[in-house]
Amino acid sequence: MRLEDGTRDHFFKFIEQSFPSMLPPLTRLYGRKETPAAYRNEVHAMVRVLQERYGLSTRDEANETGAKPDDDSAPLPEQVGFAW
């Protein structure tokens, strides 16, 4: 996750009010615009495992097919969310 200045301020205010115990670790990860490289690599590795496990294409593979979201042949994206 990359947080620009205004978004980062809003995010941390929300976390501080709603989840104060999460503020220190999230500040370490997202206190700057870019997350630490080691953390990004770890997240990318987890995403690759999930892509392989569930047969999800990578961004590069999706671009190779040339399918556009408005193509009739392209599958509709699935909206997902996280519950707290």
C-alpha positions as CSV (number, residue, x, y, z in Angstrom):
1,M,0.0,0.0,0.0
2,R,1.3,3.4,-0.9
3,L,-0.1,6.4,1.0
4,E,0.2,9.9,-0.3
5,D,0.5,12.7,2.3
6,G,-3.1,13.7,2.7
7,T,-4.4,10.1,2.5
8,R,-1.8,9.0,5.0
9,D,-2.8,11.7,7.5
10,H,-6.5,10.7,7.2
11,F,-5.6,7.0,7.5
12,F,-3.6,7.5,10.7
13,K,-6.3,9.7,12.3
14,F,-8.8,6.9,11.6
15,I,-6.5,4.2,13.0
16,E,-5.7,6.3,16.0
17,Q,-9.4,6.8,16.8
18,S,-10.7,3.3,15.9
19,F,-7.8,1.0,16.4
20,P,-5.3,2.8,18.7
21,S,-3.3,-0.4,19.5
22,M,-2.6,-0.8,15.8
23,L,-1.1,2.7,15.4
24,P,2.6,1.9,16.3
25,P,3.0,-1.1,13.9
26,L,1.1,0.6,11.1
27,T,3.2,3.8,11.6
28,R,6.4,1.7,11.2
29,L,5.1,0.2,7.9
30,Y,3.2,3.1,6.4
31,G,4.7,6.2,8.1
32,R,6.4,7.2,4.9
33,K,5.1,7.3,1.3
34,E,6.8,4.0,0.4
35,T,6.7,0.9,2.6
36,P,9.9,-0.9,3.4
37,A,11.3,-3.0,0.6
38,A,11.4,-6.2,2.7
39,Y,7.7,-5.8,3.6
40,R,6.8,-5.2,-0.1
41,N,8.7,-8.3,-1.1
42,E,6.9,-10.4,1.5
43,V,3.5,-9.2,0.4
44,H,4.3,-9.8,-3.3
45,A,5.4,-13.3,-2.4
46,M,2.1,-14.0,-0.6
47,V,0.2,-12.7,-3.6
48,R,2.1,-14.9,-5.9
49,V,1.3,-18.0,-3.8
50,L,-2.4,-17.1,-3.9
51,Q,-2.3,-16.5,-7.7
52,E,-0.8,-19.9,-8.2
53,R,-3.1,-21.6,-5.7
54,Y,-6.3,-20.1,-7.2
55,G,-5.3,-19.9,-10.8
56,L,-5.3,-16.1,-10.9
57,S,-3.4,-14.4,-13.6
58,T,-0.7,-11.9,-13.0
59,R,-0.9,-8.3,-14.2
60,D,1.5,-9.2,-17.0
61,E,-0.5,-12.2,-18.1
62,A,-3.7,-10.2,-18.1
63,N,-2.1,-7.5,-20.3
64,E,-0.9,-10.2,-22.7
65,T,-4.4,-11.4,-23.4
66,G,-5.4,-7.9,-24.4
67,A,-8.8,-8.3,-22.8
68,K,-10.4,-5.0,-21.7
69,P,-13.0,-4.7,-19.0
70,D,-15.6,-3.7,-21.5
71,D,-15.0,-6.7,-23.8
72,D,-17.9,-9.1,-23.9
73,S,-15.3,-12.0,-23.7
74,A,-13.6,-10.5,-20.6
75,P,-14.8,-11.8,-17.2
76,L,-16.2,-9.2,-14.9
77,P,-14.0,-8.4,-12.0
78,E,-15.1,-9.5,-8.6
79,Q,-15.4,-6.9,-5.9
80,V,-14.0,-8.0,-2.6
81,G,-13.8,-6.4,0.8
82,F,-12.4,-7.0,4.3
83,A,-14.4,-7.3,7.4
84,W,-12.9,-6.0,10.7
